[in-house]
């Protein structure tokens, strides 16, 4: 905008009115309401994007948890089917029948391998439903670790339902010390 010289024919009021019209025309041609509207839409879309992203991440987490749960359920179904098949193949009377001379059997298996098997630490059986869980805690010392492990394996092979619950192997001087906990479920008669 050019400045008017003092020699112009316009009065001060005319110059003020002309300047105010020019300023108003400039305001009307400046699209500030479009910019403000665009910024409002931009910020609203950012808020919606953050909400959607948060909802999506929580949904993904729930999906992963559901997938893990489905995998676990499939594994459990497979285990149940295997147990049912094993139960159908071997009668339950044999596997869970009480064995009154089980400690003698442990000693006899140890004698066959040349091991001295002492009596286990006495622990009372734990009742679970219609079965009783017997735990036999042994501490076996011998110079041959192989004999001790064979004793554990043969005991599992010859006594139905026997499982190794816990085993600790230590070497003291020239003697192996094996602490083993054997467990077996027996039905309550």
Beta strands, then each sheet from edge to edge (+ up, - down):
strand 1: 126-128
strand 2: 131-142
strand 3: 162-172
strand 4: 175-187
sheet 1: 1+ 2- 4+ 3-
end
